[in-house]
Amino acid sequence: MALREQLAHDLKDAMRAKDKLRLSAIRLLQTAITEKEKSGSGPPSEDELVAIVQKQAKQRRDSIAQYSEAGRDDLAQREADELAIIEQYLPPQLSDEDIYQAVQEIVQRTGATSMKDMGRVMGEAMSALRGQADGKRVQTVVRALLNA
């Protein structure tokens, strides 16, 4: 089932179950998708939909960190609960080991040897691992390999 159809189906289920948190999270995703459509580029592809969901997940992670720093654990918990729902719509994430292997292949293929090559390696790694790994996790692996 396509992501859009899944969201519509889950929205109906959340309404029937009166699950306010799930309903809110799904509506946030649908709003972000609608905004993308209205930007003039037409209906988003599945890859673009995944990118939208990833962006929403990243925003939740950033909010959790900020709320935790400010001592607002109640708001951080709500964001964490929304994040758990949003992550259900993302493809399965690669393990650290799989990311390490993929980045190691890219480093070997590009001939990168120092931190000066980080931009090139990150660009290729993120395009290869798009939707499968968080950028911070990839960056950590790239730094470790290039500093070694």
N, CA, C and O of each residue as an XYZ file, in Angstrom:
592
protein
N       0.849     -1.169      0.000
C       0.000      0.000      0.000
C       0.899      1.239      0.000
O       1.877      1.310      0.745
N       0.561      2.192     -0.828
C       1.329      3.428     -0.927
C       1.204      4.220      0.376
O       0.230      4.080      1.116
N       2.190      5.035      0.631
C       2.247      5.790      1.885
C       1.019      6.677      2.068
O       0.456      6.755      3.160
N       0.616      7.332      1.007
C      -0.568      8.212      1.088
C      -1.812      7.448      1.464
O      -2.595      7.885      2.306
N      -1.990      6.295      0.829
C      -3.159      5.463      1.115
C      -3.098      4.943      2.547
O      -4.116      4.872      3.235
N      -1.900      4.581      2.986
C      -1.717      4.090      4.347
C      -2.083      5.168      5.360
O      -2.738      4.894      6.366
N      -1.652      6.397      5.083
C      -1.980      7.508      5.987
C      -3.489      7.736      6.052
O      -4.041      7.937      7.134
N      -4.152      7.707      4.905
C      -5.604      7.913      4.868
C      -6.324      6.797      5.641
O      -7.255      7.061      6.401
N      -5.885      5.565      5.440
C      -6.482      4.421      6.131
C      -6.272      4.536      7.641
O      -7.203      4.330      8.420
N      -5.054      4.864      8.046
C      -4.735      4.973      9.469
C      -5.447      6.159     10.122
O      -5.786      6.114     11.305
N      -5.670      7.218      9.344
C      -6.402      8.371      9.857
C      -7.825      7.962     10.219
O      -8.335      8.320     11.281
N      -8.455      7.211      9.329
C      -9.824      6.738      9.594
C      -9.855      5.843     10.830
O     -10.748      5.957     11.670
N      -8.868      4.952     10.931
C      -8.803      4.058     12.092
C      -8.616      4.848     13.386
O      -9.226      4.528     14.406
N      -7.774      5.880     13.342
C      -7.538      6.704     14.526
C      -8.804      7.466     14.919
O      -9.090      7.646     16.103
N      -9.551      7.906     13.921
C     -10.806      8.606     14.212
C     -11.798      7.661     14.885
O     -12.447      8.017     15.869
N     -11.902      6.446     14.335
C     -12.828      5.462     14.907
C     -12.437      5.102     16.341
O     -13.298      4.942     17.206
N     -11.130      4.977     16.585
C     -10.635      4.581     17.905
C     -10.537      5.767     18.865
O     -10.232      5.590     20.044
N     -10.793      6.968     18.362
C     -10.670      8.202     19.147
C      -9.279      8.331     19.761
O      -9.123      8.757     20.905
N      -8.275      7.954     18.973
C      -6.872      8.044     19.387
C      -6.358      9.427     18.973
O      -5.903      9.621     17.846
N      -6.440     10.370     19.892
C      -6.116     11.762     19.574
C      -4.654     11.956     19.180
O      -4.352     12.737     18.278
N      -3.753     11.253     19.848
C      -2.331     11.407     19.549
C      -2.012     10.925     18.133
O      -1.357     11.637     17.372
N      -2.466      9.732     17.776
C      -2.238      9.184     16.442
C      -2.899     10.074     15.393
O      -2.319     10.342     14.341
N      -4.096     10.523     15.682
C      -4.830     11.399     14.773
C      -4.048     12.680     14.512
O      -3.929     13.123     13.370
N      -3.519     13.268     15.574
C      -2.746     14.497     15.453
C      -1.478     14.281     14.625
O      -1.161     15.085     13.748
N      -0.762     13.200     14.902
C       0.487     12.923     14.178
C       0.226     12.689     12.694
O       0.969     13.186     11.846
N      -0.808     11.947     12.381
C      -1.122     11.667     10.975
C      -1.563     12.945     10.264
O      -1.204     13.173      9.109
N      -2.326     13.759     10.943
C      -2.748     15.027     10.328
C      -1.553     15.929     10.060
O      -1.512     16.618      9.040
N      -0.576     15.931     10.971
C       0.637     16.720     10.748
C       1.363     16.248      9.487
O       1.834     17.061      8.692
N       1.447     14.932      9.315
C       2.086     14.392      8.115
C       1.315     14.778      6.861
O       1.905     15.186      5.861
N      -0.001     14.647      6.919
C      -0.809     14.996      5.749
C      -0.723     16.480      5.423
O      -0.737     16.859      4.251
N      -0.637     17.308      6.430
C      -0.489     18.746      6.202
C       0.835     19.043      5.513
O       0.887     19.847      4.582
N       1.903     18.399      5.966
C       3.217     18.605      5.349
C       3.197     18.160      3.886
O       3.799     18.811      3.032
N       2.516     17.071      3.599
C       2.409     16.575      2.222
C       1.612     17.558      1.372
O       1.990     17.844      0.236
N       0.518     18.072      1.913
C      -0.317     19.032      1.182
C       0.468     20.310      0.885
O       0.353     20.874     -0.203
N       1.265     20.764      1.852
C       2.089     21.959      1.631
C       3.071     21.727      0.495
O       3.311     22.624     -0.313
N       3.638     20.535      0.426
C       4.578     20.198     -0.647
C       3.858     20.247     -1.999
O       4.399     20.760     -2.979
N       2.646     19.713     -2.041
C       1.872     19.731     -3.291
C       1.560     21.156     -3.729
O       1.635     21.477     -4.915
N       1.215     22.001     -2.780
C       0.837     23.379     -3.098
C       2.030     24.236     -3.498
O       1.856     25.345     -4.003
N       3.239     23.730     -3.275
C       4.424     24.500     -3.646
C       4.602     24.556     -5.165
O       5.498     25.237     -5.663
N       3.751     23.841     -5.893
C       3.765     23.943     -7.341
C       4.466     22.818     -8.063
O       4.518     22.819     -9.293
N       5.011     21.850     -7.331
C       5.738     20.769     -7.996
C       4.862     19.564     -8.300
O       5.358     18.540     -8.769
N       3.567     19.676     -8.038
C       2.658     18.581     -8.322
C       2.675     17.546     -7.214
O       3.285     17.751     -6.165
N       1.995     16.423     -7.460
C       1.945     15.393     -6.424
C       3.326     14.792     -6.170
O       4.043     14.461     -7.115
N       3.697     14.652     -4.912
C       5.027     14.121     -4.604
C       5.130     12.627     -4.902
O       4.159     11.882     -4.765
N       6.317     12.210     -5.309
C       6.572     10.787     -5.546
C       6.717     10.084     -4.201
O       6.746     10.738     -3.159
N       6.808      8.761     -4.218
C       6.981      8.008     -2.976
C       8.270      8.416     -2.268
O       8.294      8.520     -1.042
N       9.348      8.649     -3.033
C      10.616      9.077     -2.424
C      10.465     10.432     -1.746
O      11.000     10.652     -0.659
N       9.739     11.334     -2.384
C       9.510     12.649     -1.796
C       8.644     12.540     -0.547
O       8.844     13.279      0.417
N       7.682     11.618     -0.563
C       6.842     11.403      0.619
C       7.677     10.900      1.785
O       7.496     11.340      2.920
N       8.596      9.976      1.504
C       9.482      9.467      2.552
C      10.352     10.604      3.089
O      10.589     10.692      4.294
N      10.822     11.466      2.198
C      11.643     12.607      2.636
C      10.837     13.546      3.539
O      11.373     14.085      4.507
N       9.574     13.738      3.229
C       8.706     14.582      4.055
C       8.545     13.966      5.440
O       8.629     14.663      6.452
N       8.314     12.664      5.480
C       8.151     11.981      6.764
C       9.455     12.045      7.564
O       9.433     12.238      8.779
N      10.590     11.882      6.877
C      11.889     11.981      7.553
C      12.086     13.374      8.144
O      12.585     13.517      9.260
N      11.693     14.389      7.396
C      11.838     15.760      7.878
C      10.986     15.982      9.126
O      11.425     16.634     10.073
N       9.777     15.441      9.125
C       8.908     15.568     10.290
C       9.501     14.832     11.492
O       9.428     15.320     12.619
N      10.083     13.669     11.251
C      10.721     12.913     12.334
C      11.908     13.692     12.896
O      12.107     13.745     14.110
N      12.683     14.288     12.016
C      13.846     15.068     12.464
C      13.394     16.270     13.294
O      14.019     16.601     14.303
N      12.323     16.914     12.876
C      11.802     18.045     13.637
C      11.387     17.603     15.041
O      11.607     18.325     16.013
N      10.783     16.411     15.142
C      10.380     15.899     16.454
C      11.614     15.623     17.325
O      11.617     15.932     18.516
N      12.661     15.041     16.725
C      13.886     14.762     17.493
C      14.505     16.062     18.015
O      14.940     16.137     19.164
N      14.537     17.075     17.157
C      15.082     18.371     17.573
C      14.241     18.986     18.691
O      14.779     19.551     19.644
N      12.932     18.873     18.569
C      12.041     19.420     19.599
C      12.231     18.691     20.924
O      12.235     19.315     21.986
N      12.386     17.377     20.862
C      12.610     16.599     22.086
C      13.859     17.091     22.795
O      13.859     17.273     24.012
N      14.924     17.305     22.034
C      16.178     17.776     22.627
C      15.997     19.160     23.262
O      16.473     19.411     24.369
N      15.312     20.039     22.558
C      15.120     21.398     23.079
C      14.228     21.402     24.320
O      14.520     22.097     25.294
N      13.148     20.632     24.287
C      12.253     20.571     25.440
C      12.949     19.943     26.641
O      12.741     20.369     27.777
N      13.765     18.942     26.393
C      14.496     18.289     27.492
C      15.482     19.255     28.131
O      15.615     19.299     29.354
N      16.175     20.032     27.294
C      17.115     21.035     27.819
C      16.400     22.081     28.665
O      16.933     22.559     29.666
N      15.200     22.426     28.252
C      14.443     23.457     28.962
C      13.710     22.894     30.182
O      13.064     23.641     30.917
N      13.809     21.574     30.398
C      13.148     20.971     31.542
C      11.667     20.759     31.353
O      10.939     20.576     32.329
N      11.208     20.778     30.122
C       9.788     20.564     29.825
C       9.581     19.113     29.396
O       9.348     18.817     28.224
N       9.673     18.223     30.378
C       9.565     16.799     30.085
C       8.186     16.406     29.571
O       8.063     15.438     28.819
N       7.150     17.138     29.962
C       5.811     16.841     29.479
C       5.715     17.044     27.968
O       5.147     16.213     27.259
N       6.271     18.148     27.482
C       6.254     18.420     26.041
C       7.200     17.488     25.296
O       6.905     17.061     24.180
N       8.332     17.173     25.909
C       9.280     16.241     25.286
C       8.637     14.873     25.128
O       8.843     14.205     24.114
N       7.866     14.451     26.113
C       7.209     13.144     26.034
C       6.163     13.125     24.928
O       6.037     12.132     24.211
N       5.420     14.203     24.783
C       4.415     14.267     23.707
C       5.101     14.177     22.335
O       4.638     13.466     21.443
N       6.201     14.903     22.186
C       6.944     14.850     20.920
C       7.495     13.440     20.681
O       7.492     12.955     19.549
N       7.961     12.793     21.734
C       8.488     11.423     21.604
C       7.381     10.458     21.184
O       7.606      9.558     20.375
N       6.194     10.650     21.736
C       5.062      9.804     21.354
C       4.692     10.022     19.888
O       4.405      9.063     19.171
N       4.697     11.281     19.439
C       4.421     11.574     18.026
C       5.514     10.988     17.139
O       5.231     10.453     16.067
N       6.755     11.091     17.588
C       7.871     10.549     16.823
C       7.716      9.047     16.621
O       7.980      8.538     15.532
N       7.293      8.339     17.651
C       7.095      6.896     17.541
C       6.051      6.570     16.473
O       6.191      5.585     15.747
N       5.024      7.380     16.378
C       3.985      7.166     15.366
C       4.534      7.498     13.980
O       4.327      6.740     13.033
N       5.221      8.607     13.860
C       5.768      9.035     12.570
C       6.766      8.014     12.038
O       6.787      7.729     10.841
N       7.594      7.461     12.924
C       8.613      6.505     12.486
C       8.015      5.222     11.905
O       8.696      4.492     11.185
N       6.766      4.951     12.208
C       6.103      3.770     11.648
C       5.928      3.899     10.135
O       5.760      2.896      9.442
N       5.966      5.110      9.630
C       5.775      5.346      8.203
C       7.091      5.444      7.438
O       7.097      5.657      6.225
N       8.198      5.290      8.146
C       9.513      5.311      7.504
C       9.942      3.890      7.165
O       9.543      2.940      7.839
N      10.761      3.742      6.114
C      11.287      2.412      5.821
C      12.198      1.961      6.964
O      12.704      2.793      7.718
N      12.409      0.650      7.096
C      13.282      0.168      8.171
C      14.672      0.799      8.071
O      15.226      0.944      6.982
N      15.212      1.165      9.208
C      16.527      1.805      9.253
C      17.628      0.752      9.245
O      17.466     -0.335      9.800
N      18.737      1.082      8.617
C      19.884      0.179      8.574
C      20.567      0.131      9.939
O      20.501      1.081     10.719
N      21.210     -0.973     10.203
C      21.979     -1.087     11.442
C      23.275     -0.289     11.281
O      23.659      0.071     10.168
N      23.937     -0.020     12.400
C      25.206      0.705     12.360
C      26.244     -0.065     11.541
O      27.069      0.527     10.845
N      26.187     -1.372     11.637
C      27.119     -2.223     10.890
C      26.909     -2.072      9.375
O      27.874     -1.964      8.619
N      25.642     -2.065      8.941
C      25.338     -1.915      7.518
C      25.754     -0.529      7.013
O      26.266     -0.393      5.901
N      25.530      0.486      7.834
C      25.944      1.842      7.458
C      27.462      1.883      7.320
O      27.987      2.458      6.366
N      28.159      1.281      8.259
C      29.619      1.262      8.231
C      30.124      0.607      6.947
O      31.036      1.125      6.304
N      29.537     -0.528      6.571
C      29.962     -1.223      5.357
C      29.696     -0.382      4.114
O      30.548     -0.289      3.231
N      28.514      0.230      4.046
C      28.171      1.045      2.879
C      29.105      2.250      2.757
O      29.568      2.571      1.662
N      29.376      2.907      3.864
C      30.250      4.085      3.831
C      31.684      3.671      3.512
O      32.393      4.380      2.798
N      32.104      2.539      4.033
C      33.453      2.056      3.755
C      33.637      1.797      2.260
O      34.693      2.101      1.705
N      32.622      1.240      1.611
C      32.683      1.023      0.164
C      32.778      2.351     -0.583
O      33.534      2.477     -1.546
N      32.006      3.338     -0.131
C      32.029      4.655     -0.778
C      33.396      5.307     -0.601
O      33.919      5.906     -1.541
N      33.973      5.200      0.577
C      35.296      5.773      0.844
C      36.326      5.126     -0.075
O      37.167      5.818     -0.648
N      36.268      3.817     -0.217
C      37.213      3.121     -1.089
C      37.006      3.500     -2.552
O      37.968      3.719     -3.288
N      35.748      3.574     -2.963
C      35.438      3.887     -4.358
C      35.861      5.307     -4.727
O      36.344      5.542     -5.835
N      35.682      6.255     -3.802
C      36.020      7.648     -4.096
C      37.487      7.957     -3.836
O      37.991      8.991     -4.275
N      38.169      7.076     -3.131
C      39.571      7.313     -2.817
C      39.757      8.368     -1.744
O      40.821      8.982     -1.665
N      38.750      8.591     -0.920
C      38.830      9.585      0.140
C      39.834      9.142      1.192
O      39.880      7.972      1.572
N      40.634     10.087      1.655
C      41.669      9.750      2.630
C      41.669     10.650      3.854
O      42.244     10.289      4.881
N      41.033     11.821      3.767
C      41.072     12.741      4.907
C      39.733     13.455      5.049
O      38.813     13.265      4.253
N      39.656     14.275      6.082
C      38.430     15.024      6.344
C      38.113     16.012      5.223
O      36.977     16.472      5.107
N      39.097     16.338      4.407
C      38.860     17.235      3.274
C      37.871     16.619      2.288
O      37.192     17.333      1.550
N      37.797     15.297      2.282
C      36.927     14.582      1.354
C      35.548     14.290      1.953
O      34.734     13.607      1.331
N      35.288     14.797      3.143
C      34.049     14.468      3.838
C      32.806     14.871      3.053
O      31.846     14.103      2.996
N      32.801     16.035      2.458
C      31.634     16.500      1.699
C      31.280     15.572      0.561
O      30.112     15.252      0.341
N      32.297     15.143     -0.158
C      32.073     14.241     -1.290
C      31.526     12.894     -0.802
O      30.583     12.353     -1.379
N      32.128     12.363      0.264
C      31.692     11.072      0.802
C      30.276     11.176      1.360
O      29.446     10.300      1.116
N      29.999     12.237      2.103
C      28.661     12.428      2.676
C      27.608     12.548      1.583
O      26.519     11.987      1.703
N      27.927     13.274      0.521
C      26.975     13.423     -0.582
C      26.601     12.090     -1.187
O      25.423     11.797     -1.390
N      27.604     11.283     -1.473
C      27.340      9.973     -2.058
C      26.652      9.047     -1.068
O      25.747      8.296     -1.434
N      27.083      9.104      0.184
C      26.502      8.226      1.203
C      25.025      8.556      1.427
O      24.192      7.656      1.526
N      24.709      9.833      1.504
C      23.317     10.207      1.756
C      22.423      9.889      0.565
O      21.256      9.543      0.750
N      22.942      9.999     -0.641
C      22.108      9.623     -1.789
C      21.937      8.110     -1.849
O      20.884      7.627     -2.265
N      22.949      7.358     -1.443
C      22.856      5.899     -1.461
C      21.991      5.369     -0.318
O      21.308      4.355     -0.468
N      22.023      6.052      0.816
C      21.325      5.554      2.003
C      20.051      6.338      2.325
O      19.491      6.197      3.412
N      19.600      7.155      1.388
C      18.426      7.994      1.610
C      17.241      7.155      2.076
O      16.868      6.166      1.444
N      16.670      7.568      3.179
C      15.501      6.890      3.717
C      15.832      5.685      4.579
O      14.962      5.146      5.262
N      17.088      5.263      4.548
C      17.465      4.068      5.293
C      18.313      4.384      6.509
O      18.481      3.532      7.382
N      18.852      5.593      6.583
C      19.715      5.947      7.707
C      19.633      7.444      7.970
O      19.529      8.251      7.046
N      19.681      7.793      9.235
C      19.668      9.186      9.654
C      21.010      9.829      9.316
O      22.055      9.193      9.450
N      20.985     11.069      8.885
C      22.201     11.772      8.484
C      23.249     11.863      9.580
O      24.445     11.791      9.301
N      22.813     12.018     10.826
C      23.773     12.109     11.927
C      24.519     10.798     12.116
O      25.717     10.794     12.398
N      23.807      9.685     11.958
C      24.459      8.378     12.094
C      25.473      8.178     10.973
O      26.570      7.669     11.206
N      25.109      8.575      9.765
C      26.027      8.446      8.626
C      27.237      9.345      8.846
O      28.372      8.931      8.606
N      27.003     10.561      9.296
C      28.100     11.503      9.524
C      29.081     10.966     10.563
O      30.292     11.119     10.402
N      28.584     10.351     11.608
C      29.446      9.778     12.640
C      30.355      8.702     12.055
O      31.543      8.644     12.375
N      29.798      7.857     11.204
C      30.577      6.785     10.581
C      31.609      7.366      9.620
O      32.758      6.924      9.598
N      31.205      8.353      8.827
C      32.138      8.977      7.879
C      33.308      9.611      8.629
O      34.465      9.430      8.250
N      33.008     10.344      9.681
C      34.071     10.968     10.474
C      35.036      9.919     11.038
O      36.252     10.102     11.005
N      34.479      8.822     11.552
C      35.325      7.768     12.124
C      36.229      7.152     11.072
O      37.402      6.889     11.337
N      35.695      6.919      9.883
C      36.497      6.310      8.820
C      37.560      7.261      8.271
O      38.675      6.834      7.973
N      37.229      8.532      8.137
C      38.178      9.480      7.567
C      39.224      9.932      8.583
O      40.308     10.365      8.192
N      38.927      9.842      9.852
C      39.893     10.207     10.884
C      40.831      9.051     11.223
O      41.867      9.249     11.858
N      40.463      7.855     10.799
C      41.265      6.664     11.159
C      42.581      6.623     10.424
O      43.365      5.693     10.614
